């Protein structure tokens, strides 16, 4: 599912108008009707609905909803800040249509004309849409602050007023919506943590925009779907043996940090690897041997023949001292296949960035935000991190999984957002589990980008399935591992063989 810019969204409207064909006013009516249907289905007609409209097309949507709610028997108040900006043609058409209803329209010229908003009123925000490119100021900003102070339920049309579509809105005055009724597709601004307080629950409404436009338009960002990801799953032959699914090496662990390799190894085994060797300090091997009867163990002090392994995962709990740094450099020099690089290995990369050019092509880096900032320098917000991850994936032949809710998988300057996972996974060890899953998928012969997409999805999906028996508070990394089998089964049931990434 592609994420579009505000310019592309407007172009999609125009394409629909030309190719359906439908006139712009009727398309607006259709979009408004979807909003009205949501309101009527959720709230009784006894509520007073106060609708705040700007003078652009977002305001035109609001005026059309007002008329439809009046037809449905709702009591409606309409309020328009009378700024110096001109109005759109469709706004004016809908304003004219309201005259037949003899409905009072209140134009607001100063703060003394702000309506009293009761906490039990329903507020519809149709002030500014996705084309906003500068922070609200003056009367509109004061009006938004007035609405927010009312503590009423607010529904925003398409996007909360004051929120930018695809850049940081830090410092902006923004509507605090309980629901956002977004047209046709989700927007990038709904996928970043700093905007969580503004958009509430996002309801994507299909307003019937022409599907051909979406098929032909290009976008560097998209949202993954379960059906698309499921199509990547490889079928296993009934005549398979363990060698068919690869021998993986995990280089992980150090004194006091042996939980990380145990979790990564268990996840690697559950994700389907044929054989697994774990490399850890000799003094700590008894922990692995007692915890992992299915895995082989190798002492850190011996230098392995890296060519024996179909994939390598490195970093979880391995430490950041000189020995660890030397080992990382040695792996990069001796191994040419893709590597999964996580945790302490990313910190070592940040300390010696000359190693970036030595990373084998197709390798997967899995930083959380703090690790990413160590590597790329301090970033102001998630939008900056997204841009930096895309740039890094274009500069080097690597894949970056920028972890978080809606983890970004960046590859060749493009990005896909993962939609599985939940706040219960924000626990120590969750990232080690992801490392194990990715290492297993590479060992089985998945191409690196496919492994990144599939592994991130499975990781989050296993966490989601874990909530069937745990809460977000009680979920731990082991629960993710224990639900990997259910996650694979769930994905297999979602396969759509006609839809490929």
C-alpha positions as CSV (number, residue, x, y, z in Angstrom):
1,X,0.0,0.0,0.0
2,X,1.6,3.2,-1.2
3,X,2.0,6.3,0.9
4,X,1.3,9.4,-1.1
5,X,2.3,13.1,-0.8
6,X,-0.3,15.8,-0.6
7,X,0.5,16.7,-4.2
8,X,-0.1,13.1,-5.3
9,X,-3.4,13.0,-3.3
10,X,-4.7,16.1,-5.0
11,X,-3.6,14.6,-8.4
12,X,-5.5,11.4,-7.5
13,X,-8.7,13.5,-7.0
14,X,-8.2,15.2,-10.3
15,X,-7.5,11.9,-12.1
16,X,-10.7,10.5,-10.7
17,X,-12.7,13.5,-11.8
18,X,-11.3,13.2,-15.3
19,X,-11.4,9.4,-15.7
20,X,-14.5,8.2,-13.7
21,X,-15.8,10.7,-14.7
22,X,-17.3,12.7,-11.8
23,X,-17.4,16.4,-11.1
24,X,-15.4,17.7,-8.1
25,X,-18.6,18.7,-6.1
26,X,-20.0,15.2,-6.4
27,X,-16.7,13.6,-5.4
28,X,-16.7,15.9,-2.3
29,X,-20.3,14.8,-1.6
30,X,-19.2,11.2,-1.8
31,X,-16.4,11.8,0.7
32,X,-18.6,13.7,3.0
33,X,-21.2,10.9,2.9
34,X,-18.6,8.4,4.2
35,X,-17.9,10.8,7.1
36,X,-21.6,11.3,7.8
37,X,-22.2,7.5,7.8
38,X,-19.5,7.1,10.4
39,X,-21.0,9.8,12.6
40,X,-24.6,8.5,12.3
41,X,-23.5,5.0,13.0
42,X,-21.7,6.0,16.2
43,X,-23.5,8.9,17.7
44,X,-27.2,9.6,18.4
45,X,-29.0,12.5,16.7
46,X,-29.6,14.0,20.2
47,X,-26.0,15.3,20.2
48,X,-25.2,18.9,19.1
49,X,-22.6,18.7,16.3
50,X,-20.5,21.8,16.0
51,X,-18.6,21.9,12.7
52,X,-15.6,24.1,12.2
53,X,-14.8,24.7,8.5
54,X,-11.9,26.4,6.8
55,X,-12.5,28.0,3.4
56,X,-10.7,25.4,1.3
57,X,-11.8,21.9,0.2
58,X,-11.5,20.5,3.7
59,X,-14.0,23.1,4.8
60,X,-16.1,22.2,1.8
61,X,-16.2,18.6,3.1
62,X,-17.3,19.9,6.4
63,X,-20.2,21.9,4.9
64,X,-21.4,18.9,2.9
65,X,-21.4,16.8,6.1
66,X,-23.3,19.6,7.9
67,X,-26.0,19.4,5.2
68,X,-26.2,15.6,5.4
69,X,-26.4,15.6,9.2
70,X,-29.2,18.1,9.0
71,X,-31.0,15.7,6.6
72,X,-30.5,13.0,9.2
73,X,-32.1,15.0,12.0
74,X,-29.0,16.3,13.8
75,X,-28.8,19.7,15.4
76,X,-25.8,21.4,13.7
77,X,-23.8,24.5,14.3
78,X,-21.5,25.8,11.5
79,X,-18.5,28.0,12.3
80,X,-16.1,29.5,9.7
81,X,-13.1,31.6,10.7
82,X,-13.2,34.5,8.3
83,X,-9.6,34.9,7.4
84,X,-8.2,37.0,4.6
85,X,-7.5,33.9,2.4
86,X,-9.8,33.2,-0.5
87,X,-12.2,30.2,-0.7
88,X,-12.2,27.2,-3.0
89,X,-14.9,26.8,-5.6
90,X,-16.3,23.7,-4.0
91,X,-16.4,25.4,-0.6
92,X,-18.5,28.1,-2.2
93,X,-20.9,25.6,-3.9
94,X,-21.5,23.8,-0.6
95,X,-22.0,27.1,1.2
96,X,-24.7,28.1,-1.4
97,X,-26.4,24.7,-1.0
98,X,-26.8,25.3,2.7
99,X,-28.9,28.4,2.1
100,X,-31.8,26.1,1.2
101,X,-31.8,24.8,4.7
102,X,-32.0,28.2,6.3
103,X,-29.2,27.1,8.6
104,X,-27.3,29.8,10.4
105,X,-23.6,29.9,9.4
106,X,-21.4,31.8,11.9
107,X,-18.4,33.6,10.5
108,X,-15.8,34.2,13.2
109,X,-13.8,37.4,12.9
110,X,-12.2,37.5,16.4
111,X,-11.9,35.4,19.6
112,X,-15.1,37.0,21.1
113,X,-17.1,35.2,18.5
114,X,-15.8,31.7,19.4
115,X,-18.8,29.5,20.3
116,X,-19.2,28.0,23.7
117,X,-18.3,24.3,23.3
118,X,-19.7,21.9,26.0
119,X,-17.8,18.7,26.8
120,X,-20.9,16.7,25.7
121,X,-20.9,18.4,22.2
122,X,-19.5,16.6,19.2
123,X,-17.0,18.7,17.3
124,X,-16.1,18.1,13.6
125,X,-12.8,19.6,12.6
126,X,-12.8,20.6,8.9
127,X,-10.5,23.6,9.2
128,X,-7.4,22.6,7.3
129,X,-6.6,19.5,5.2
130,X,-3.4,17.7,4.1
131,X,-2.2,20.6,1.9
132,X,-1.2,22.6,5.0
133,X,2.5,23.7,4.7
134,X,3.0,26.2,7.5
135,X,2.0,26.3,11.2
136,X,-1.3,27.8,12.1
137,X,-1.1,31.4,13.3
138,X,-3.5,34.1,14.5
139,X,-7.2,33.4,14.6
140,X,-7.1,29.8,13.3
141,X,-4.5,28.9,15.9
142,X,-6.5,30.5,18.7
143,X,-9.6,28.7,17.5
144,X,-7.8,25.3,17.6
145,X,-6.6,26.0,21.1
146,X,-10.2,26.9,22.0
147,X,-11.5,23.6,20.6
148,X,-8.8,21.6,22.4
149,X,-9.6,23.3,25.7
150,X,-13.3,22.2,25.5
151,X,-12.5,18.6,26.2
152,X,-15.3,17.6,23.8
153,X,-15.1,14.6,21.4
154,X,-13.4,15.8,18.2
155,X,-13.5,14.1,14.8
156,X,-11.1,15.4,12.2
157,X,-11.8,15.1,8.5
158,X,-8.8,13.5,6.6
159,X,-6.1,15.0,9.0
160,X,-6.2,17.0,12.2
161,X,-5.9,20.7,11.5
162,X,-2.4,22.0,12.0
163,X,-0.7,18.6,11.4
164,X,1.7,18.4,8.5
165,X,1.3,15.4,6.2
166,X,5.0,14.3,5.7
167,X,7.2,16.5,7.9
168,X,7.6,17.2,11.6
169,X,4.8,19.3,13.2
170,X,6.8,20.0,16.4
171,X,5.7,23.3,17.9
172,X,2.5,23.5,15.8
173,X,-0.9,24.2,17.3
174,X,-2.8,21.1,16.3
175,X,-6.3,19.7,16.9
176,X,-6.5,16.9,19.4
177,X,-8.8,14.5,17.6
178,X,-10.4,11.3,19.1
179,X,-11.0,10.0,15.6
180,X,-9.5,10.9,12.2
181,X,-11.5,10.0,9.2
182,X,-8.8,9.7,6.6
183,X,-9.7,9.4,2.9
184,X,-8.7,6.4,0.8
185,X,-5.2,5.7,2.3
186,X,-3.3,6.2,5.6
187,X,-0.9,9.2,5.7
188,X,2.7,9.3,6.7
189,X,2.0,11.6,9.7
190,X,0.0,8.7,11.3
191,X,3.1,6.5,11.4
192,X,5.4,8.5,13.7
193,X,5.3,8.6,17.5
194,X,5.5,12.3,18.0
195,X,2.0,12.7,16.4
196,X,0.2,10.1,18.5
197,X,-1.5,12.6,20.7
198,X,-3.2,14.4,17.7
199,X,-4.9,11.9,15.4
200,X,-6.5,9.4,17.9
201,X,-8.0,6.4,16.1
202,X,-7.5,6.6,12.4
203,X,-10.4,5.3,10.3
204,X,-9.5,5.0,6.6
205,X,-12.6,5.6,4.4
206,X,-12.8,4.4,0.9
207,X,-14.2,7.3,-1.1
208,X,-13.9,5.5,-4.5
209,X,-10.9,7.3,-6.0
210,X,-10.0,5.7,-9.3
211,X,-7.7,2.7,-8.7
212,X,-5.7,3.1,-11.9
213,X,-4.0,6.1,-10.5
214,X,-2.6,4.2,-7.6
215,X,-1.3,1.4,-9.8
216,X,0.7,3.8,-11.9
217,X,2.0,6.4,-9.4
218,X,5.4,5.8,-7.8
219,X,6.2,6.4,-4.1
220,X,9.4,5.8,-2.1
221,X,7.3,4.8,0.9
222,X,4.7,2.1,1.4
223,X,2.9,0.2,4.1
224,X,3.3,-3.6,4.1
225,X,0.2,-5.8,4.2
226,X,-0.1,-9.4,5.5
227,X,-1.2,-10.7,2.1
228,X,1.9,-9.2,0.4
229,X,4.2,-10.5,3.1
230,X,2.6,-13.9,3.1
231,X,3.3,-14.3,-0.6
232,X,7.1,-14.4,0.3
233,X,6.8,-17.6,2.3
234,X,8.8,-20.5,0.8
235,X,7.2,-23.9,0.6
236,X,9.2,-26.8,2.1
237,X,9.8,-30.0,0.2
238,X,8.7,-33.2,2.0
239,X,12.1,-34.6,1.1
240,X,14.0,-31.8,2.9
241,X,16.8,-32.3,5.4
242,X,18.4,-30.0,7.8
243,X,21.1,-28.9,5.3
244,X,18.4,-27.6,3.0
245,X,17.6,-24.9,5.6
246,X,21.1,-23.7,6.2
247,X,23.7,-23.5,8.9
248,X,23.6,-20.2,10.8
249,X,26.2,-18.7,13.1
250,X,25.3,-16.4,15.9
251,X,28.1,-14.3,17.4
252,X,26.6,-13.0,20.6
253,X,27.0,-12.8,24.3
254,X,29.6,-11.8,26.9
255,X,29.9,-12.2,30.7
256,X,26.7,-11.0,32.3
257,X,24.9,-10.7,28.9
258,X,24.1,-14.3,28.0
259,X,20.4,-13.8,27.9
260,X,20.8,-12.1,24.5
261,X,22.4,-15.1,22.7
262,X,19.9,-17.5,24.3
263,X,16.9,-15.5,23.1
264,X,18.4,-14.9,19.6
265,X,19.3,-18.6,19.3
266,X,15.9,-19.8,20.4
267,X,14.2,-17.4,17.9
268,X,16.6,-18.6,15.2
269,X,15.7,-22.2,15.8
270,X,11.9,-21.4,15.9
271,X,12.2,-19.5,12.7
272,X,13.3,-22.5,10.7
273,X,17.1,-22.7,10.5
274,X,18.4,-26.2,9.8
275,X,21.6,-26.0,11.9
276,X,22.7,-23.4,14.4
277,X,26.1,-22.6,16.0
278,X,26.4,-20.0,18.7
279,X,29.7,-18.3,19.3
280,X,30.3,-17.0,22.9
281,X,33.1,-16.7,25.4
282,X,34.4,-20.1,26.6
283,X,33.7,-19.2,30.2
284,X,29.9,-18.7,29.4
285,X,29.3,-21.8,27.2
286,X,27.8,-23.8,29.9
287,X,24.8,-21.4,29.9
288,X,24.2,-22.0,26.2
289,X,24.7,-25.8,26.5
290,X,22.2,-26.0,29.3
291,X,19.7,-23.7,27.6
292,X,19.9,-24.8,24.0
293,X,20.1,-28.5,23.4
294,X,19.2,-28.0,19.7
295,X,22.2,-25.7,19.0
296,X,25.9,-26.3,18.8
297,X,28.3,-24.0,20.8
298,X,31.7,-22.6,19.9
299,X,34.1,-20.7,22.1
300,X,34.8,-17.1,21.2
301,X,38.5,-17.6,21.5
302,X,38.7,-20.0,18.5
303,X,38.5,-18.5,15.0
304,X,35.7,-20.2,13.0
305,X,35.8,-21.0,9.3
306,X,33.1,-18.4,8.4
307,X,32.6,-20.0,4.9
308,X,30.8,-22.9,6.5
309,X,27.8,-20.8,7.3
310,X,25.0,-19.6,5.1
311,X,24.2,-16.7,7.4
312,X,25.7,-14.9,10.3
313,X,24.0,-12.8,13.0
314,X,26.3,-10.6,15.2
315,X,25.9,-8.2,18.0
316,X,23.4,-9.2,20.8
317,X,25.2,-8.8,24.1
318,X,28.7,-9.3,22.5
319,X,30.2,-6.2,24.2
320,X,31.9,-3.2,22.7
321,X,35.5,-3.6,23.8
322,X,38.6,-3.9,21.6
323,X,38.2,-7.7,21.2
324,X,34.6,-7.3,20.0
325,X,35.6,-4.6,17.6
326,X,38.4,-6.7,16.1
327,X,36.0,-9.6,15.7
328,X,33.5,-7.5,13.9
329,X,36.2,-6.2,11.5
330,X,37.4,-9.8,11.0
331,X,33.9,-11.0,10.1
332,X,33.4,-8.2,7.6
333,X,36.8,-9.1,5.9
334,X,36.3,-12.8,5.8
335,X,32.6,-13.2,5.0
336,X,30.9,-12.0,1.8
337,X,27.3,-13.1,2.4
338,X,24.7,-10.9,4.1
339,X,25.0,-10.5,7.8
340,X,22.4,-9.5,10.4
341,X,24.0,-6.7,12.5
342,X,22.4,-5.7,15.8
343,X,22.9,-4.1,19.2
344,X,26.6,-3.9,20.3
345,X,27.7,-4.5,16.7
346,X,25.9,-1.3,15.6
347,X,27.5,0.6,18.5
348,X,30.9,-0.6,17.3
349,X,30.0,0.6,13.7
350,X,29.1,4.0,15.1
351,X,32.5,4.2,16.8
352,X,34.4,3.2,13.7
353,X,32.4,4.3,10.6
354,X,35.1,3.2,8.2
355,X,33.6,-0.3,8.7
356,X,30.4,0.8,7.0
357,X,32.0,0.5,3.6
358,X,33.2,-3.1,4.5
359,X,29.8,-4.4,5.4
360,X,28.9,-7.3,2.9
361,X,26.2,-6.3,0.4
362,X,22.7,-7.2,1.5
363,X,23.4,-7.1,5.2
364,X,20.6,-6.1,7.5
365,X,21.1,-3.5,10.3
366,X,18.5,-3.5,13.0
367,X,18.9,-0.3,15.1
368,X,16.5,1.1,17.6
369,X,16.3,4.9,17.7
370,X,19.2,5.4,20.2
371,X,21.5,3.1,18.2
372,X,20.5,4.7,15.0
373,X,21.4,8.2,16.4
374,X,24.8,6.8,17.5
375,X,25.4,5.7,14.0
376,X,24.0,8.7,12.1
377,X,24.3,11.5,14.6
378,X,21.5,12.9,16.7
379,X,18.2,13.3,14.8
380,X,15.5,15.7,15.9
381,X,12.5,13.5,15.1
382,X,11.2,10.3,13.4
383,X,10.8,12.1,10.1
384,X,14.5,12.9,10.1
385,X,15.4,9.3,11.1
386,X,13.3,8.0,8.2
387,X,15.1,10.3,5.7
388,X,18.5,9.4,7.1
389,X,17.7,5.7,6.9
390,X,16.6,6.0,3.3
391,X,19.7,7.9,2.5
392,X,22.0,5.4,4.2
393,X,20.3,2.5,2.4
394,X,21.0,4.3,-0.9
395,X,24.6,5.1,0.0
396,X,25.5,1.5,0.9
397,X,24.1,-1.8,-0.4
398,X,22.5,-2.6,2.9
399,X,19.1,-2.8,4.5
400,X,18.1,-0.8,7.6
401,X,15.3,-1.9,9.9
402,X,14.6,1.2,12.0
403,X,12.8,-0.4,14.9
404,X,9.8,1.0,16.7
405,X,6.0,0.9,16.2
406,X,5.7,0.9,12.4
407,X,9.3,-0.2,12.0
408,X,10.8,1.1,8.7
409,X,12.6,-1.3,6.4
410,X,14.8,0.9,4.2
411,X,16.4,-0.5,1.0
412,X,17.9,1.2,-2.0
413,X,16.5,4.6,-0.9
414,X,12.9,3.3,-0.5
415,X,11.0,2.2,2.6
416,X,8.3,-0.1,3.8
417,X,6.5,0.3,7.1
418,X,5.6,-2.8,9.1
419,X,2.2,-2.8,10.7
420,X,2.4,-5.8,13.1
421,X,3.5,-5.5,16.8
422,X,2.3,-3.8,19.9
423,X,3.6,-1.8,22.9
424,X,4.0,-5.0,25.0
425,X,7.1,-5.8,22.8
426,X,8.9,-2.7,24.2
427,X,10.9,-5.0,26.5
428,X,14.5,-6.0,26.8
429,X,15.3,-9.0,24.6
430,X,12.7,-8.3,21.9
431,X,15.4,-7.0,19.5
432,X,17.5,-10.1,20.1
433,X,14.5,-12.2,19.0
434,X,14.3,-10.3,15.7
435,X,18.0,-10.9,15.1
436,X,17.5,-14.6,15.5
437,X,14.5,-14.6,13.1
438,X,16.4,-12.7,10.4
439,X,19.5,-14.9,10.7
440,X,17.3,-18.0,10.3
441,X,15.5,-16.6,7.2
442,X,18.8,-15.7,5.5
443,X,20.1,-19.2,6.2
444,X,17.1,-20.7,4.5
445,X,17.8,-18.8,1.3
446,X,15.5,-15.9,1.5
447,X,16.8,-12.8,-0.3
448,X,17.9,-10.1,2.2
449,X,15.0,-7.7,1.5
450,X,12.5,-10.5,1.7
451,X,14.0,-11.7,4.9
452,X,13.8,-8.2,6.4
453,X,10.2,-7.7,5.4
454,X,9.1,-11.2,6.4
455,X,11.1,-11.3,9.6
456,X,9.9,-8.0,10.9
457,X,6.3,-9.0,10.1
458,X,6.6,-12.4,11.9
459,X,8.3,-10.8,14.9
460,X,5.5,-8.3,15.4
461,X,2.8,-10.8,14.5
462,X,4.1,-13.3,17.1
463,X,4.0,-10.5,19.6
464,X,0.4,-9.7,18.7
465,X,-0.6,-13.4,19.0
466,X,1.1,-13.4,22.4
467,X,-1.5,-11.0,23.7
468,X,-4.1,-13.8,23.3
469,X,-2.6,-15.2,26.6
470,X,-0.7,-12.2,28.0
471,X,-1.3,-8.5,28.4
472,X,0.9,-5.7,27.0
473,X,2.3,-5.3,30.5
474,X,3.2,-9.0,31.0
475,X,4.4,-9.9,27.5
476,X,8.1,-10.8,27.4
477,X,10.6,-11.7,24.7
478,X,10.1,-15.4,25.3
479,X,6.4,-15.1,24.5
480,X,7.4,-13.8,21.1
481,X,9.5,-16.8,20.5
482,X,6.8,-19.2,21.7
483,X,4.3,-17.7,19.3
484,X,6.4,-17.8,16.2
485,X,4.8,-21.1,15.1
486,X,1.4,-19.5,15.3
487,X,2.7,-16.5,13.4
488,X,3.9,-18.6,10.5
489,X,0.6,-20.5,10.4
490,X,-1.4,-17.2,10.5
491,X,0.7,-15.8,7.6
492,X,0.2,-19.0,5.6
493,X,-3.5,-18.7,5.9
494,X,-3.2,-15.1,4.5
495,X,-1.4,-16.1,1.3
496,X,-2.6,-14.4,-1.9
497,X,-0.6,-16.0,-4.6
498,X,-1.6,-13.3,-7.1
499,X,-0.2,-10.4,-5.1
500,X,3.6,-10.1,-5.0
501,X,5.8,-7.5,-3.4
